[in-house]
Amino acid sequence: ELNVMITNSETNDGLPTSLSESNYIEITYQSTQIIKLQAREGNTEGRGCVHGGSHPRVSLPASPKHFSTIKISWTDFKQDEQPNGKTLNIHNICKLNFVNYNPVSGSVLKIKAVVF
């Protein structure tokens, strides 16, 4: 798992941040396997980002031979990737988790850029 904070933080939990002026995330990456990108939300009060809670997510396809750039709308992030899953609250995002749910020996994930 690789964590990317939305706002600088002294902890691994991040600080709740609003991305209301952004419609999408653009990622340039290389990966030997499918990666789940989870957008971790803060608590309901909007003041903290304790472990747990909602993790709406999308899948990044494998791109083993070269770097790929993908643009993903925030509205594509759904709880458990279900079509009717809870959508991401872009006013309360703490961090992004890049997760390989089924790693194998030698798996590689390289992140070149993350842009909001």
C-alpha positions in Angstrom: 0.0 0.0 0.0 1.2 3.5 -0.9 -0.3 6.5 0.8 -0.5 9.9 -0.9 -1.6 12.8 1.4 -3.9 15.4 -0.1 -2.6 18.1 2.4 0.8 17.8 4.1 0.4 16.1 7.5 2.7 15.0 10.3 0.7 11.8 10.6 -0.1 8.9 8.2 -3.8 9.7 8.5 -3.7 13.0 6.7 -5.9 16.1 7.1 -9.4 16.5 5.7 -9.3 18.6 2.6 -11.9 19.9 0.1 -11.1 19.3 -3.6 -14.4 21.1 -4.7 -12.5 23.1 -7.4 -11.3 19.8 -9.0 -13.4 17.5 -11.2 -10.9 14.8 -11.6 -7.5 13.2 -10.7 -4.8 12.5 -13.3 -2.2 9.9 -12.5 0.9 8.9 -14.4 2.0 5.4 -13.3 3.4 2.1 -14.3 2.3 -1.2 -12.7 2.6 -4.9 -13.3 -0.8 -5.6 -11.8 -4.2 -3.9 -11.4 -4.1 -1.4 -8.6 -7.1 -0.2 -6.5 -7.0 3.5 -5.9 -8.9 4.3 -2.7 -9.9 7.8 -1.8 -10.0 7.9 2.0 -12.5 10.3 3.5 -12.4 12.1 6.8 -14.8 11.6 9.7 -18.4 13.0 9.4 -17.5 16.1 11.4 -14.8 17.0 8.8 -12.1 17.4 11.4 -10.2 14.2 11.4 -9.1 11.2 9.4 -8.9 8.3 11.8 -8.4 4.8 10.4 -11.6 3.2 9.0 -14.6 4.8 7.5 -15.5 5.1 3.8 -13.0 4.2 1.0 -14.6 4.8 -2.4 -12.3 3.4 -5.0 -11.6 2.8 -8.7 -9.2 0.4 -10.5 -6.1 1.4 -12.4 -5.4 -1.1 -15.2 -2.0 -2.8 -15.3 0.6 -1.0 -17.4 3.6 -3.2 -17.1 5.7 -2.1 -20.1 5.5 1.7 -19.9 4.1 4.7 -17.9 0.4 5.4 -18.6 -1.6 8.5 -17.8 -5.2 8.1 -16.7 -7.7 10.8 -15.9 -10.5 9.8 -13.5 -13.5 11.8 -12.6 -14.2 12.0 -8.8 -17.7 10.8 -9.5 -16.3 7.5 -10.6 -15.1 6.7 -7.1 -17.7 4.4 -5.5 -17.8 2.4 -2.3 -16.4 -1.1 -3.1 -16.5 -0.1 -6.8 -20.3 -0.9 -6.9 -22.4 0.9 -9.5 -24.8 2.0 -6.7 -22.1 2.4 -4.1 -21.7 5.5 -1.9 -20.0 8.2 -3.9 -16.9 10.1 -2.8 -17.4 13.2 -0.7 -14.8 15.5 -2.4 -15.2 18.1 0.4 -13.6 15.7 3.0 -10.7 13.8 1.4 -7.7 12.9 3.6 -5.5 10.8 1.4 -5.2 8.3 -1.5 -4.3 4.7 -1.0 -2.7 2.8 -3.9 -3.4 -0.9 -3.0 -2.5 -4.1 -4.7 -5.1 -6.6 -3.4 -3.4 -9.6 -4.9 0.3 -9.0 -4.9 2.8 -11.5 -6.3 6.5 -11.6 -5.9 8.2 -9.0 -8.1 5.2 -6.8 -8.4 6.1 -3.2 -9.3 4.2 0.1 -8.9 5.8 3.4 -9.9 4.0 6.7 -9.6 5.4 9.6 -11.6 2.7 12.2 -11.1 -0.6 12.8 -9.3 -2.5 16.0 -10.3 -5.9 17.3 -9.0 
